[in-house]
Amino acid sequence: MATQLLHDLGMAALATLATEEGMAAEVAATLATVLPHALLRTEPWGVSFRVGNQPVATRSSHGSLTFFMPSLAENAPPRRVAMFDRRGQLLLLCSWTPEGTLARFKVRGLDGRFLGVFRDAASHLGWGRSDSVVLLAGEHGFVIDHTLTIFASVTYENLEFLPPLDTPTSLPVGGGSTILNVLAALGQDQQKTVMRYRGPYPTERLFATLCESFRYSGEPGPTRERFTQSAEERAVQLSMEETTIDWRPSPHERFFPAPNTCVQLRDGVEKVYDRGRTYYRPDLAVNAYALRTERLEEGQTRYTAGLTILGQSVEEHLVLDTTGEIIERRDLASSPYLRGPTRLSDEWKAVLVRLIATESTPLLRSALWPVMDELTLVWGGVQGNLWAHAGTEIFLHAGIVAAFRAAVAKIRSAGEGLLLAARFTSELARFLGPLIRTLAQERMAALSSEAQQVSLLFSSSTAHGVSDNELRAFLS
């Protein structure tokens, strides 16, 4: 039975593995010899194929197929060699030396291209020995297109901590989560139950990224605050202290149902990358691009990827089933028609910049209001995004207004109305925040060093924009 199942699922994958350079062909030949003698074992997460107590292959409930290097040592941690999605597409390839150390690996990113990681290839001023992350050319081998960034070297054979990444923004979309997910998979192979981040950048963005491949105990809000405590000081000092949050490896799996589309699976569909857009399930991240979970009358579950605000759909783009297969691509509907003035008032801008400032570094707050003051915010004329930026104008999707009006129609008291107003303005500020902060950073960078020092001198921990009383009056 094991032989037949492996023949159906694994022979094509082994053939792909045999085309890779280095020891991959030799490993593929060894696995082809060993696998017919493996015993099938049912696991809570799928099935494994074992020789003695060692797995040589596993197949998850999502269909992912993973191969491991056969080991002579009975109690040695399994050495992950390659991983394929259920359509036989190579997701991960690890190159091990004869001595049992991981020399390099490549992993397929959300956009379908391979990222490569080379061990001990660089050095960093703050933490020393570093591994380099590169973009690879083509589907086969480790041909470097160009280097992207570096992160602190780790002992892959016995992971002890989660490393800092030098410049996450230099990676393709989802690149940070792609690399961290490999570390989570290796940590899970090694039966690690507690891992901690050690580095100078414990940001909210890193916290959210870690949640895609690891689990933690405790309430989200307080745990996130503990993780990000003193993040700015640590970044300035390049502090390599450990955070106090314990992370347990819980890697996700990826599946490519179509070109330029990647589905991230763990507890169901959690994240979808489609043609440059990334959609998150709300329990993983609050984002304008969201995955709504729908329970059908037949008892089935499906996921709708689209634009949302207030938990309501503004546009629907993609419908998927629980396995990540695409059910339907939906055409974009025309934007709702708005009568009357379409420009947001200065009071609106002051409220938005106040809310954006509360989630921004104090060093940047002095530049937020001048940036917002120069912008004009206009409703309408946008499709596919909640907003579009051109010059000094930001165009907001008119469907946002329709979603707010639909929510207002359901409120039953003044208190509910106040909470709705607060949530609406907060979500709008959160969606616009990254753009406003980027423009503020560009504004600061364009100043002379003397002007930057003056700006930093007058930076404040208080938020710019309207006062507390003005904010309450506005929401009312």
N, C-alpha and C positions, 0 to 999 in steps of 0.2 A: 504493500500500500504506500509506504513512504517513498519507495523507488518510483512508482508511477506518478505520485503527486509532485515529486521533485522534477521528474522528467517533463511534466507538463508546465511547471512554473519556472524551473531554474536553468534548464539547458540553454535557452536563448540568452538568459542573463550571463551565464558563464561564457558563452561565445563572445558577448560584448566585452566581458572582463579580459578575455584572452587577447583582444586587440590593443589593450593598453600597454604602455611601455614599462620597462623595469621588470620587477618580479611578478607583475600581474598575470602574465601568461603562465608562469610556473605555478602560481597559486591556483589559477583556474584549473590547470591540469590535475593538481593534487586534490582539489575539491571534487572534480569529476570522478576521481578514483575512490574517494572516501565516502561520498554521499550515498551510493547504492547500499552501503552497509550501515547507514545511520538508522537509529530507532526514532519513530515518531512519538512525540509526547504532547498532549494537549495542555496548554497553559491558559491562565485567566485572560491573557491579552491576545491569544492566537495559538500557534503551534510551533514547536521547536523540533529540530532534527539533531540528534546527539550521538556522539561516539564516546562511550563511557559516560562520564559526567559533564563532558564538554559540548557546548552547542557548536555545530558547524554551519547551521543555517536556521533562520527563523522566518516565520511569515505572520505578520500581525493581522488583527481583525480588519484593518483598513486595506490589507492586501500588499503592504510593503514587504519586500524580500531582502533579507540581510544575510551576508556570508561572513563567517569568522575563520581566521587562520587556525587550522588544526594544531593542537598543543599536546606536547608529550607530558607536560606536568599536569597532574590531575587537578590541583587546586589553583592553578594559575588563572588570573582574570582573562576572559575571552578577548581576543584581539580582532576588532572589527575591521574587515577588509573592504567591503563594498555594500552599498544599499541601492535598491531599485524600487521604483514605484510599481503599481500593479499593472502598468502597461509596458513594463520592461525598460523604462528610461532610467539611465544611471543618475543617481542623486549624490552619491558620496563614494570616493575612492581613497583609501588610506594606504600609504606606502611604508611598510615596516622593513627594518634592516634584519639580517640574519640573527643579530644579537637580541632582537625583540624590542627595539626602540622605534618610535614613530618618527620618520624623517620629514614627511610632508603629507599633505592631503589636499584634495580638491573637492568642492561641494557646489552643487548647482543652486544658484540664487533664484530669487522670485522671477526675474526677467528671463530665466532660461540659460543665462551665461554662467560659466564656471568661475568661481573664485578659487585661487590657490593659496595655500599657507605653507611657507618654507621656514623651517626651524632654525633658530639662532642665526638669522640672516642680517641682523642690524643691531644697533645700540641706541638707547634713548638717554637724554640728559638726566631725566628724573628717576628712571628705574633700571637703567642698564640693559642687560641682554633682552633682545626682542625678536619676535617672529614677524616676518613680513607677510602682508596680504597683497596679492596681485590679481589682476584680471588676466585670465588665460585666453589664448586664441584658439578657437575651434573646439571640437568635441573630444578629441583624443589627445592624450599625453599631457605634458606640463609645459607647453610653450607659452612663455610670458609675453603678454601684450604690453602691459605696463604696471608698475608698482602703484598701489593705492595708499596704503598706510601700514603702521606696525602696531603690535601690542606686546605687553610684557610676556616674556617666555614662561611657559608652564611645563611641568613634567607630565606629559600626556599619558605615560604608563601608570602614573599614580597621582591623579589630580589633587592638588592641595588647596587651590584657591581659584577664584574667577578674576581674570586679569583686566587691567585698564587698556582701553583702545585709544590711540593717539588722536586721530581726527576722524570721527565717525561720519562726518558729512562728506568725506572724500569717497565713501563707498557707494555703490549703487543702492537704490531703494531696498530696504530690508536686509542690507549686507551685515549689519551688526547682529541681528537675530539669526542670520544664517550661520555665522561663525559660532555664536554662543550655543546654538542648538547642537552643533557637533560636540562641543565640550560637555553638554548635558547628556548626550548619548554615551560618550566615553565614561562619564561619571556614573551613569546608570549601569554600564557594563561592569564597572569596578565596585558596584554596590555601595556607592557613596550615599549617605543619607543627609549629610550636612556639608554645605559648601558656602563660603563667604566671599564677597567681593573685596578685593584688596587693591586700592588705588585712589587717585585724587579726584575722580569724577563721579561721585554717587548722585547723579542727577535724577530728576523725575523721568526723563526720557529713558535713562538706563533702567530704572525700576520697571517701567512699563515693558521694556524689551525683555528683561529677565523673566517677567511673568509669562512670556510666550513659551519658555522652555524649562521653567523651574516652578516649584510651589513654595509657599511660605505659610507659617501659622500666624494667626492673629487677624485683627480687623484691618482692612485696606488702608484707611486714612492714617491712623497712628503708626502703622508699619511703614508706610511711605515717608512719613515725617521723620521717623527714626533713621531711615536709610539716607535721606537727603540732608540730615543735620550737618551744618557747617560745611556744606558743599563748596561754597565760594572760597572760604579760607583754605580748604584743602587743595583746591585747584591752583590757587596762587602759590602755595607752598610746595606743590607737587608731593603731597603727603601720601605715603603708601600704607597708611593704617587700614586695618580691617573694619568694615561696618559690622554692626551687631546683629544683623538679620541673617538667619539661617535659611539657606535655600536648598531644597531637595530636588535633584534632577527629575524632570518630567518632560522629556523631549517630545516635540510634535513630529508629525510625518507630513510629507508634501506629495502632492499628486498634480500632474499636469493634464487636465482633461482636454485642453486645446492649446494651440500655439499662443503664446503671450498671456496664458492664464494659468495661475498656480493656486491650488487650494491647500490650505493648512488644516490638518486634522489632528485632533487629540480627543477632547470630549465633544465629539461631533465636529462640525465645521466651525472653526474659530476665526479664520482670516482668509480673505481671498484677494489675490492680486490679479487684476484684469486690465490689460492694455494701458499700463501706467498708473492705474488707480488702485489703492489698497483699502479694502473694506474690513472693518473689525466688528466682531460681536460686542455689544455694549458692555458685557461683563469683563471683557479683556481691555478695552480702551474706549473712551468717549471720543467719537470722531464724526465729522460730517458724513464721511463715507461709512455706512454702517450695514451690518448684516442683521436683518430682522428674522426672528424665528417664528414660523407660523405652524400651528397645529391644525391639520385638516380634519374634516368631519369623518373621514375614513380611518382616523387614528394615525395617519402618516405625518411626518415632519418635513418641512422644506424651508429653505433659506432664500430670502430676497435681498440682493445687494443693491444699494442705491443711496441717494442723498436723503438724509433725515435731519429734522430738528424737532425738539420736544417729543421725541419718540415717534413722530409721524413722518410719513413718506412725503418727500418733495419730488423725487424722481425715482423710478424703478428701472434698473439696468439689467440685472441678471438674476435668474431663478435657478437654484441648485437643489438636488436631493441630499439626503443624509450622507451619501457616500462621496459627495463632491462632484458628481456628474452634472453637467449643464442641462437643465430642462428647457430653458427658453432664454433668448435675448430679447429684450423689449425695446421698442422704438421710443425715442425721447418725445414726450408730449410738449406741446407749445406752452410757453409761460403764461400764467394767468394775466388778465388785463387789469391794470390799476388805473383808476380815475384820480384826478387831482395831482397835487405836488408829489414828485417822486424823489426829491432830494431830502436827505436826513438833516435835521437841524444841528446847530452847534451844540445844543444841549445833549442831543444823542451822542455826538462825538465825545463830549466831555465825560459822559457816563461810560462809554465804551473804553476810553483810555484809562479811566479810573480802575475798571475791572481788569483790564489787561495789565496794568501796573502791579496789581496785587499778586500776580503770578509771574512777575519779572524780577530779575536781579536788581537790587538797589542801585548798582552802578550804572544801570541803563535807564532808570526811570526819568531822569532829567531830560532825556532826549525823546521820550515817547510823545509828550504833548506837542512839541514843535512839529514833529512828523505828522501827527493826526491833524493838527491845525491847518496844514498845507493841503490836505486831501479833501476831495469832495466825494461823499458817499451817495450813491444813486440806486434806487430800486429798478429792477427790470433788465431785460435784454441779455440774460445769461442762461446757458444750457450746459448740462454736464458737470457743472461746479456750482457751489453755493455763492461764489464770488469770482470776479475777474478783475485784474489790475492792469491799468494802462495809464502811464504818465502819473498825473496827480489825481486820477479818478479811480474809485473802486465801485464796481457795479455789483449789486446784490441781487440774487435770484428772487424774482417776484413770488415764487412759490413759498418762500419763507413767510410772507405776509398771509398767504392763504392758510398755511399750517397754523399760524398763530390765531387767526380768526376762527378756525375750526376748533381749536382748543378753548378759546374764550367762550364759544357757544355752549360748552359743557360745564362751565364753572357754576357753582351753586351758592357761593358766598363771597363777601369782600375779601375774606382771608385767603380763600382759594385763588382769587384773582391776583392778590398781591404775590403769592408764591409763584403763580404762573408767570407774572411779569419779571420776577427776579430770575427765574429759571431761563426765560427767553433771552433776557439781556446777557446773562452769564454765558449761555451757549454761544450766542452771537459773538461775544467778546473772545471766547475761547477759540472759535474758528478763525477769527481775524487776527488773533494775537501773534501767531508766528510771522505773518507778513509785516505787521507793525514793528515787531521787535527786530526783524531783519533790516527794515528801512532805517530804524534807529541806530543799529550797529553800523550800517553803511555811513550814516550821518556822522557818527562819532569817529569812524576811521578816517573820514575826509578832513577832520580837524587837525591842526598842527599839534605837536606834542604838548606845547604850552597850553593851548586851548583845551586839550583833553584833560590835563591836570586840573585846570580850573573847574571843568565840568564834574570831575570826580570829587573835587573838594566840596562842591555844593550838592553832591548826590545825597539823597535822603532815604530813610527807611519808610517814610510815609508815601502814600500813593498820590500821584498828581491827578488833577481833574476835579470833579465835583466833591463837595464835602459830604459827610455822612448824612446830614439833614437834607441836603439837596438831593442825594441819591434816594432817600426814603420818599421824598416828595415826588420825585420823577416816577418811581415805581408805582406809587399810589395813583 
